Amino acid sequence: MFEFGDHTGCFMYPTPFAGTSQASQAFWQVDDIEHEVADLKARGVVFEHYHVPGMKSEGDITVGGGAKAAWFKDGEGNILALIQSLDH
């Protein structure tokens, strides 16, 4: 079990289906996605690029629908993402 702030958490478990979902498995909301992407890239994270109708790509970040998002995969191929709301 991994614990986060505000009494939230998640757990991971071994499964033969790891990495088979085509959808994001977890999102982390961030305040500065450009900073977070740069930090993760410096640590060796490779970002995925997806064509999302109605959104535009700006390098590793996709913008549209009131948010910015950046996707990457964990070591088992699960899709994870950072998201920044543009509403504030």
Biopython code that builds the backbone (N, CA, C, O; Angstrom):
import numpy as np
from Bio.PDB.StructureBuilder import StructureBuilder

atoms = [
    (1, "MET", "N", (0.848, -1.170, 0.000)),
    (1, "MET", "CA", (0.000, 0.000, 0.000)),
    (1, "MET", "C", (0.892, 1.231, 0.000)),
    (1, "MET", "O", (1.829, 1.330, 0.792)),
    (2, "PHE", "N", (0.593, 2.170, -0.895)),
    (2, "PHE", "CA", (1.276, 3.453, -0.951)),
    (2, "PHE", "C", (0.302, 4.499, -0.441)),
    (2, "PHE", "O", (-0.806, 4.621, -0.963)),
    (3, "GLU", "N", (0.699, 5.252, 0.568)),
    (3, "GLU", "CA", (-0.174, 6.275, 1.134)),
    (3, "GLU", "C", (0.192, 7.640, 0.574)),
    (3, "GLU", "O", (1.367, 7.974, 0.421)),
    (4, "PHE", "N", (-0.841, 8.422, 0.272)),
    (4, "PHE", "CA", (-0.682, 9.781, -0.226)),
    (4, "PHE", "C", (-1.286, 10.731, 0.797)),
    (4, "PHE", "O", (-1.715, 10.292, 1.864)),
    (5, "GLY", "N", (-1.326, 12.021, 0.494)),
    (5, "GLY", "CA", (-1.923, 12.992, 1.399)),
    (5, "GLY", "C", (-3.428, 12.873, 1.463)),
    (5, "GLY", "O", (-4.046, 12.213, 0.627)),
    (6, "ASP", "N", (-4.009, 13.508, 2.447)),
    (6, "ASP", "CA", (-5.468, 13.573, 2.618)),
    (6, "ASP", "C", (-6.118, 12.195, 2.695)),
    (6, "ASP", "O", (-7.215, 11.993, 2.174)),
    (7, "HIS", "N", (-5.445, 11.254, 3.340)),
    (7, "HIS", "CA", (-5.999, 9.918, 3.590)),
    (7, "HIS", "C", (-6.335, 9.154, 2.313)),
    (7, "HIS", "O", (-7.317, 8.413, 2.267)),
    (8, "THR", "N", (-5.522, 9.337, 1.281)),
    (8, "THR", "CA", (-5.721, 8.587, 0.045)),
    (8, "THR", "C", (-4.538, 7.653, -0.160)),
    (8, "THR", "O", (-3.484, 7.831, 0.450)),
    (9, "GLY", "N", (-4.712, 6.688, -0.997)),
    (9, "GLY", "CA", (-3.634, 5.760, -1.270)),
    (9, "GLY", "C", (-3.956, 4.857, -2.437)),
    (9, "GLY", "O", (-5.028, 4.944, -3.035)),
    (10, "CYS", "N", (-3.025, 4.001, -2.749)),
    (10, "CYS", "CA", (-3.252, 3.006, -3.787)),
    (10, "CYS", "C", (-2.438, 1.774, -3.430)),
    (10, "CYS", "O", (-1.538, 1.826, -2.592)),
    (11, "PHE", "N", (-2.762, 0.693, -4.063)),
    (11, "PHE", "CA", (-1.982, -0.511, -3.848)),
    (11, "PHE", "C", (-1.688, -1.150, -5.194)),
    (11, "PHE", "O", (-2.441, -0.987, -6.154)),
    (12, "MET", "N", (-0.600, -1.867, -5.246)),
    (12, "MET", "CA", (-0.204, -2.565, -6.458)),
    (12, "MET", "C", (-0.054, -4.036, -6.109)),
    (12, "MET", "O", (0.311, -4.385, -4.987)),
    (13, "TYR", "N", (-0.335, -4.879, -7.063)),
    (13, "TYR", "CA", (-0.234, -6.314, -6.823)),
    (13, "TYR", "C", (0.189, -7.004, -8.117)),
    (13, "TYR", "O", (-0.091, -6.500, -9.205)),
    (14, "PRO", "N", (0.850, -8.136, -8.015)),
    (14, "PRO", "CA", (1.259, -8.860, -9.217)),
    (14, "PRO", "C", (0.045, -9.439, -9.941)),
    (14, "PRO", "O", (-0.890, -9.936, -9.313)),
    (15, "THR", "N", (0.076, -9.366, -11.257)),
    (15, "THR", "CA", (-1.002, -9.905, -12.071)),
    (15, "THR", "C", (-0.450, -10.257, -13.448)),
    (15, "THR", "O", (0.448, -9.573, -13.938)),
    (16, "PRO", "N", (-0.958, -11.293, -14.074)),
    (16, "PRO", "CA", (-0.503, -11.610, -15.426)),
    (16, "PRO", "C", (-1.010, -10.602, -16.458)),
    (16, "PRO", "O", (-0.602, -10.658, -17.618)),
    (17, "PHE", "N", (-1.889, -9.684, -16.060)),
    (17, "PHE", "CA", (-2.456, -8.697, -16.977)),
    (17, "PHE", "C", (-1.751, -7.348, -16.908)),
    (17, "PHE", "O", (-2.194, -6.396, -17.551)),
    (18, "ALA", "N", (-0.667, -7.243, -16.146)),
    (18, "ALA", "CA", (0.059, -5.975, -16.021)),
    (18, "ALA", "C", (0.466, -5.465, -17.398)),
    (18, "ALA", "O", (0.969, -6.219, -18.231)),
    (19, "GLY", "N", (0.243, -4.184, -17.620)),
    (19, "GLY", "CA", (0.657, -3.561, -18.865)),
    (19, "GLY", "C", (-0.239, -3.801, -20.048)),
    (19, "GLY", "O", (0.126, -3.446, -21.168)),
    (20, "THR", "N", (-1.413, -4.397, -19.845)),
    (20, "THR", "CA", (-2.285, -4.702, -20.982)),
    (20, "THR", "C", (-3.388, -3.672, -21.198)),
    (20, "THR", "O", (-4.053, -3.703, -22.233)),
    (21, "SER", "N", (-3.600, -2.764, -20.256)),
    (21, "SER", "CA", (-4.640, -1.749, -20.420)),
    (21, "SER", "C", (-4.168, -0.676, -21.392)),
    (21, "SER", "O", (-3.001, -0.286, -21.377)),
    (22, "GLN", "N", (-5.067, -0.207, -22.225)),
    (22, "GLN", "CA", (-4.758, 0.874, -23.153)),
    (22, "GLN", "C", (-5.145, 2.236, -22.582)),
    (22, "GLN", "O", (-5.032, 3.253, -23.268)),
    (23, "ALA", "N", (-5.594, 2.257, -21.344)),
    (23, "ALA", "CA", (-6.010, 3.503, -20.688)),
    (23, "ALA", "C", (-5.053, 3.819, -19.540)),
    (23, "ALA", "O", (-4.345, 2.940, -19.048)),
    (24, "SER", "N", (-5.042, 5.077, -19.124)),
    (24, "SER", "CA", (-4.199, 5.492, -17.998)),
    (24, "SER", "C", (-4.658, 4.797, -16.725)),
    (24, "SER", "O", (-5.855, 4.714, -16.450)),
    (25, "GLN", "N", (-3.712, 4.304, -15.958)),
    (25, "GLN", "CA", (-4.010, 3.608, -14.711)),
    (25, "GLN", "C", (-3.990, 4.537, -13.514)),
    (25, "GLN", "O", (-4.666, 4.279, -12.518)),
    (26, "ALA", "N", (-3.221, 5.618, -13.598)),
    (26, "ALA", "CA", (-3.139, 6.568, -12.483)),
    (26, "ALA", "C", (-2.740, 7.931, -13.024)),
    (26, "ALA", "O", (-1.957, 8.037, -13.969)),
    (27, "PHE", "N", (-3.289, 8.969, -12.413)),
    (27, "PHE", "CA", (-2.944, 10.352, -12.733)),
    (27, "PHE", "C", (-2.447, 11.030, -11.475)),
    (27, "PHE", "O", (-2.934, 10.756, -10.378)),
    (28, "TRP", "N", (-1.481, 11.911, -11.633)),
    (28, "TRP", "CA", (-1.048, 12.768, -10.533)),
    (28, "TRP", "C", (-1.315, 14.201, -10.946)),
    (28, "TRP", "O", (-0.817, 14.653, -11.977)),
    (29, "GLN", "N", (-2.098, 14.924, -10.152)),
    (29, "GLN", "CA", (-2.366, 16.331, -10.432)),
    (29, "GLN", "C", (-1.181, 17.141, -9.937)),
    (29, "GLN", "O", (-0.743, 16.986, -8.797)),
    (30, "VAL", "N", (-0.662, 18.011, -10.805)),
    (30, "VAL", "CA", (0.504, 18.822, -10.475)),
    (30, "VAL", "C", (0.204, 20.288, -10.747)),
    (30, "VAL", "O", (-0.719, 20.615, -11.494)),
    (31, "ASP", "N", (0.987, 21.167, -10.138)),
    (31, "ASP", "CA", (0.813, 22.607, -10.336)),
    (31, "ASP", "C", (1.653, 23.145, -11.491)),
    (31, "ASP", "O", (1.299, 24.163, -12.085)),
    (32, "ASP", "N", (2.760, 22.478, -11.817)),
    (32, "ASP", "CA", (3.674, 22.948, -12.863)),
    (32, "ASP", "C", (4.137, 21.742, -13.682)),
    (32, "ASP", "O", (5.177, 21.147, -13.402)),
    (33, "ILE", "N", (3.355, 21.398, -14.686)),
    (33, "ILE", "CA", (3.633, 20.180, -15.449)),
    (33, "ILE", "C", (4.955, 20.266, -16.206)),
    (33, "ILE", "O", (5.655, 19.263, -16.349)),
    (34, "GLU", "N", (5.300, 21.457, -16.691)),
    (34, "GLU", "CA", (6.567, 21.603, -17.402)),
    (34, "GLU", "C", (7.745, 21.245, -16.492)),
    (34, "GLU", "O", (8.672, 20.551, -16.910)),
    (35, "HIS", "N", (7.701, 21.719, -15.258)),
    (35, "HIS", "CA", (8.759, 21.419, -14.291)),
    (35, "HIS", "C", (8.809, 19.919, -13.995)),
    (35, "HIS", "O", (9.886, 19.323, -13.975)),
    (36, "GLU", "N", (7.647, 19.314, -13.768)),
    (36, "GLU", "CA", (7.597, 17.888, -13.426)),
    (36, "GLU", "C", (8.082, 17.019, -14.584)),
    (36, "GLU", "O", (8.802, 16.044, -14.367)),
    (37, "VAL", "N", (7.692, 17.365, -15.812)),
    (37, "VAL", "CA", (8.139, 16.607, -16.981)),
    (37, "VAL", "C", (9.657, 16.717, -17.115)),
    (37, "VAL", "O", (10.334, 15.713, -17.337)),
    (38, "ALA", "N", (10.192, 17.925, -16.981)),
    (38, "ALA", "CA", (11.643, 18.111, -17.077)),
    (38, "ALA", "C", (12.376, 17.311, -16.003)),
    (38, "ALA", "O", (13.408, 16.698, -16.279)),
    (39, "ASP", "N", (11.845, 17.315, -14.783)),
    (39, "ASP", "CA", (12.467, 16.578, -13.686)),
    (39, "ASP", "C", (12.456, 15.072, -13.965)),
    (39, "ASP", "O", (13.466, 14.396, -13.771)),
    (40, "LEU", "N", (11.325, 14.556, -14.417)),
    (40, "LEU", "CA", (11.236, 13.124, -14.703)),
    (40, "LEU", "C", (12.115, 12.727, -15.891)),
    (40, "LEU", "O", (12.741, 11.667, -15.876)),
    (41, "LYS", "N", (12.161, 13.580, -16.921)),
    (41, "LYS", "CA", (13.029, 13.288, -18.064)),
    (41, "LYS", "C", (14.489, 13.237, -17.633)),
    (41, "LYS", "O", (15.249, 12.398, -18.117)),
    (42, "ALA", "N", (14.888, 14.126, -16.727)),
    (42, "ALA", "CA", (16.264, 14.132, -16.224)),
    (42, "ALA", "C", (16.586, 12.843, -15.472)),
    (42, "ALA", "O", (17.750, 12.465, -15.340)),
    (43, "ARG", "N", (15.548, 12.177, -14.982)),
    (43, "ARG", "CA", (15.723, 10.911, -14.260)),
    (43, "ARG", "C", (15.564, 9.699, -15.173)),
    (43, "ARG", "O", (15.593, 8.558, -14.712)),
    (44, "GLY", "N", (15.394, 9.954, -16.476)),
    (44, "GLY", "CA", (15.333, 8.857, -17.435)),
    (44, "GLY", "C", (13.952, 8.423, -17.870)),
    (44, "GLY", "O", (13.824, 7.463, -18.630)),
    (45, "VAL", "N", (12.907, 9.105, -17.410)),
    (45, "VAL", "CA", (11.543, 8.747, -17.823)),
    (45, "VAL", "C", (11.338, 9.157, -19.281)),
    (45, "VAL", "O", (11.686, 10.269, -19.678)),
    (46, "VAL", "N", (10.776, 8.254, -20.062)),
    (46, "VAL", "CA", (10.465, 8.520, -21.465)),
    (46, "VAL", "C", (8.964, 8.742, -21.570)),
    (46, "VAL", "O", (8.179, 7.913, -21.110)),
    (47, "PHE", "N", (8.561, 9.855, -22.170)),
    (47, "PHE", "CA", (7.143, 10.188, -22.272)),
    (47, "PHE", "C", (6.541, 9.650, -23.557)),
    (47, "PHE", "O", (7.188, 9.601, -24.603)),
    (48, "GLU", "N", (5.284, 9.247, -23.445)),
    (48, "GLU", "CA", (4.512, 8.723, -24.565)),
    (48, "GLU", "C", (3.851, 9.888, -25.293)),
    (48, "GLU", "O", (3.610, 10.940, -24.701)),
    (49, "HIS", "N", (3.562, 9.700, -26.571)),
    (49, "HIS", "CA", (2.870, 10.726, -27.352)),
    (49, "HIS", "C", (1.635, 10.095, -27.976)),
    (49, "HIS", "O", (1.732, 9.124, -28.726)),
    (50, "TYR", "N", (0.473, 10.656, -27.658)),
    (50, "TYR", "CA", (-0.794, 10.150, -28.169)),
    (50, "TYR", "C", (-1.501, 11.253, -28.940)),
    (50, "TYR", "O", (-1.447, 12.420, -28.554)),
    (51, "HIS", "N", (-2.161, 10.884, -30.027)),
    (51, "HIS", "CA", (-2.996, 11.838, -30.758)),
    (51, "HIS", "C", (-4.369, 11.828, -30.099)),
    (51, "HIS", "O", (-5.070, 10.817, -30.113)),
    (52, "VAL", "N", (-4.738, 12.957, -29.527)),
    (52, "VAL", "CA", (-6.032, 13.085, -28.862)),
    (52, "VAL", "C", (-6.829, 14.138, -29.625)),
    (52, "VAL", "O", (-6.432, 15.304, -29.644)),
    (53, "PRO", "N", (-7.947, 13.760, -30.259)),
    (53, "PRO", "CA", (-8.735, 14.731, -31.016)),
    (53, "PRO", "C", (-9.104, 15.946, -30.160)),
    (53, "PRO", "O", (-9.510, 15.809, -29.006)),
    (54, "GLY", "N", (-8.955, 17.135, -30.747)),
    (54, "GLY", "CA", (-9.295, 18.374, -30.051)),
    (54, "GLY", "C", (-8.205, 18.891, -29.132)),
    (54, "GLY", "O", (-8.373, 19.928, -28.491)),
    (55, "MET", "N", (-7.088, 18.178, -29.061)),
    (55, "MET", "CA", (-5.977, 18.611, -28.212)),
    (55, "MET", "C", (-4.740, 18.768, -29.087)),
    (55, "MET", "O", (-4.651, 18.171, -30.160)),
    (56, "LYS", "N", (-3.782, 19.580, -28.622)),
    (56, "LYS", "CA", (-2.557, 19.762, -29.395)),
    (56, "LYS", "C", (-1.348, 19.391, -28.554)),
    (56, "LYS", "O", (-1.327, 19.585, -27.338)),
    (57, "SER", "N", (-0.354, 18.859, -29.222)),
    (57, "SER", "CA", (0.875, 18.455, -28.539)),
    (57, "SER", "C", (1.863, 19.605, -28.537)),
    (57, "SER", "O", (2.040, 20.299, -29.539)),
    (58, "GLU", "N", (2.500, 19.793, -27.398)),
    (58, "GLU", "CA", (3.580, 20.763, -27.239)),
    (58, "GLU", "C", (4.750, 20.001, -26.632)),
    (58, "GLU", "O", (4.943, 20.008, -25.416)),
    (59, "GLY", "N", (5.529, 19.345, -27.484)),
    (59, "GLY", "CA", (6.605, 18.484, -26.988)),
    (59, "GLY", "C", (6.012, 17.252, -26.329)),
    (59, "GLY", "O", (5.243, 16.519, -26.952)),
    (60, "ASP", "N", (6.365, 17.022, -25.078)),
    (60, "ASP", "CA", (5.861, 15.859, -24.341)),
    (60, "ASP", "C", (4.532, 16.129, -23.643)),
    (60, "ASP", "O", (3.990, 15.244, -22.982)),
    (61, "ILE", "N", (4.007, 17.338, -23.783)),
    (61, "ILE", "CA", (2.782, 17.742, -23.079)),
    (61, "ILE", "C", (1.661, 17.946, -24.089)),
    (61, "ILE", "O", (1.865, 18.555, -25.139)),
    (62, "THR", "N", (0.485, 17.439, -23.770)),
    (62, "THR", "CA", (-0.700, 17.617, -24.604)),
    (62, "THR", "C", (-1.620, 18.608, -23.912)),
    (62, "THR", "O", (-1.858, 18.509, -22.708)),
    (63, "VAL", "N", (-2.143, 19.576, -24.685)),
    (63, "VAL", "CA", (-2.947, 20.658, -24.123)),
    (63, "VAL", "C", (-4.330, 20.658, -24.757)),
    (63, "VAL", "O", (-4.458, 20.507, -25.972)),
    (64, "GLY", "N", (-5.364, 20.826, -23.937)),
    (64, "GLY", "CA", (-6.726, 20.943, -24.426)),
    (64, "GLY", "C", (-7.721, 20.572, -23.352)),
    (64, "GLY", "O", (-7.367, 19.944, -22.354)),
    (65, "GLY", "N", (-8.960, 20.958, -23.555)),
    (65, "GLY", "CA", (-10.004, 20.606, -22.605)),
    (65, "GLY", "C", (-9.791, 21.174, -21.215)),
    (65, "GLY", "O", (-10.242, 20.593, -20.228)),
    (66, "GLY", "N", (-9.104, 22.312, -21.131)),
    (66, "GLY", "CA", (-8.884, 22.946, -19.833)),
    (66, "GLY", "C", (-7.776, 22.332, -19.003)),
    (66, "GLY", "O", (-7.679, 22.579, -17.801)),
    (67, "ALA", "N", (-6.926, 21.518, -19.657)),
    (67, "ALA", "CA", (-5.848, 20.873, -18.900)),
    (67, "ALA", "C", (-4.636, 20.614, -19.788)),
    (67, "ALA", "O", (-4.711, 20.657, -21.016)),
    (68, "LYS", "N", (-3.526, 20.346, -19.125)),
    (68, "LYS", "CA", (-2.315, 19.858, -19.777)),
    (68, "LYS", "C", (-2.060, 18.461, -19.218)),
    (68, "LYS", "O", (-2.286, 18.210, -18.034)),
    (69, "ALA", "N", (-1.586, 17.552, -20.077)),
    (69, "ALA", "CA", (-1.317, 16.187, -19.622)),
    (69, "ALA", "C", (-0.037, 15.667, -20.260)),
    (69, "ALA", "O", (0.343, 16.085, -21.354)),
    (70, "ALA", "N", (0.617, 14.755, -19.566)),
    (70, "ALA", "CA", (1.809, 14.085, -20.087)),
    (70, "ALA", "C", (1.760, 12.634, -19.617)),
    (70, "ALA", "O", (1.558, 12.360, -18.434)),
    (71, "TRP", "N", (1.945, 11.710, -20.555)),
    (71, "TRP", "CA", (1.822, 10.285, -20.259)),
    (71, "TRP", "C", (3.172, 9.588, -20.314)),
    (71, "TRP", "O", (4.040, 9.952, -21.108)),
    (72, "PHE", "N", (3.339, 8.589, -19.468)),
    (72, "PHE", "CA", (4.537, 7.753, -19.474)),
    (72, "PHE", "C", (4.142, 6.366, -18.986)),
    (72, "PHE", "O", (3.044, 6.178, -18.462)),
    (73, "LYS", "N", (5.028, 5.402, -19.155)),
    (73, "LYS", "CA", (4.731, 4.030, -18.733)),
    (73, "LYS", "C", (5.666, 3.610, -17.605)),
    (73, "LYS", "O", (6.817, 4.041, -17.532)),
    (74, "ASP", "N", (5.144, 2.761, -16.733)),
    (74, "ASP", "CA", (5.998, 2.184, -15.698)),
    (74, "ASP", "C", (6.750, 0.994, -16.294)),
    (74, "ASP", "O", (6.601, 0.697, -17.479)),
    (75, "GLY", "N", (7.540, 0.327, -15.494)),
    (75, "GLY", "CA", (8.366, -0.778, -15.966)),
    (75, "GLY", "C", (7.595, -1.967, -16.506)),
    (75, "GLY", "O", (8.160, -2.798, -17.216)),
    (76, "GLU", "N", (6.304, -2.062, -16.178)),
    (76, "GLU", "CA", (5.476, -3.166, -16.674)),
    (76, "GLU", "C", (4.575, -2.744, -17.826)),
    (76, "GLU", "O", (3.762, -3.538, -18.300)),
    (77, "GLY", "N", (4.711, -1.498, -18.282)),
    (77, "GLY", "CA", (3.931, -1.028, -19.417)),
    (77, "GLY", "C", (2.611, -0.381, -19.074)),
    (77, "GLY", "O", (1.844, -0.050, -19.978)),
    (78, "ASN", "N", (2.314, -0.186, -17.787)),
    (78, "ASN", "CA", (1.086, 0.510, -17.400)),
    (78, "ASN", "C", (1.221, 1.992, -17.726)),
    (78, "ASN", "O", (2.281, 2.581, -17.515)),
    (79, "ILE", "N", (0.159, 2.592, -18.237)),
    (79, "ILE", "CA", (0.180, 4.003, -18.607)),
    (79, "ILE", "C", (-0.139, 4.850, -17.380)),
    (79, "ILE", "O", (-1.161, 4.657, -16.721)),
    (80, "LEU", "N", (0.753, 5.788, -17.086)),
    (80, "LEU", "CA", (0.601, 6.718, -15.970)),
    (80, "LEU", "C", (0.629, 8.128, -16.535)),
    (80, "LEU", "O", (1.106, 8.335, -17.651)),
    (81, "ALA", "N", (0.127, 9.098, -15.786)),
    (81, "ALA", "CA", (0.065, 10.446, -16.338)),
    (81, "ALA", "C", (0.167, 11.520, -15.271)),
    (81, "ALA", "O", (-0.166, 11.318, -14.103)),
    (82, "LEU", "N", (0.643, 12.672, -15.725)),
    (82, "LEU", "CA", (0.601, 13.907, -14.945)),
    (82, "LEU", "C", (-0.474, 14.766, -15.579)),
    (82, "LEU", "O", (-0.652, 14.732, -16.797)),
    (83, "ILE", "N", (-1.194, 15.534, -14.778)),
    (83, "ILE", "CA", (-2.208, 16.435, -15.315)),
    (83, "ILE", "C", (-2.176, 17.746, -14.543)),
    (83, "ILE", "O", (-2.020, 17.763, -13.322)),
    (84, "GLN", "N", (-2.326, 18.843, -15.278)),
    (84, "GLN", "CA", (-2.383, 20.173, -14.670)),
    (84, "GLN", "C", (-3.637, 20.869, -15.165)),
    (84, "GLN", "O", (-3.831, 21.024, -16.370)),
    (85, "SER", "N", (-4.477, 21.284, -14.250)),
    (85, "SER", "CA", (-5.687, 22.023, -14.599)),
    (85, "SER", "C", (-5.306, 23.433, -15.014)),
    (85, "SER", "O", (-4.423, 24.045, -14.413)),
    (86, "LEU", "N", (-5.965, 23.946, -16.035)),
    (86, "LEU", "CA", (-5.723, 25.318, -16.480)),
    (86, "LEU", "C", (-6.792, 26.266, -15.963)),
    (86, "LEU", "O", (-6.856, 27.423, -16.380)),
    (87, "ASP", "N", (-7.631, 25.781, -15.057)),
    (87, "ASP", "CA", (-8.744, 26.580, -14.550)),
    (87, "ASP", "C", (-8.342, 27.622, -13.525)),
    (87, "ASP", "O", (-9.136, 28.508, -13.208)),
    (88, "HIS", "N", (-7.110, 27.538, -12.991)),
    (88, "HIS", "CA", (-6.732, 28.533, -11.985)),
    (88, "HIS", "C", (-5.548, 29.315, -12.372)),
    (88, "HIS", "O", (-5.114, 30.190, -11.622)),
]
sb = StructureBuilder()
sb.init_structure("model")
sb.init_model(0)
sb.init_chain("A")
sb.init_seg("    ")
for serial, (resi, resn, name, xyz) in enumerate(atoms, 1):
    if name == "N":
        sb.init_residue(resn, " ", resi, " ")
    sb.init_atom(name, np.array(xyz, "f"), 0.0, 1.0, " ", f" {name:<3s}", serial, name[0])
structure = sb.get_structure()
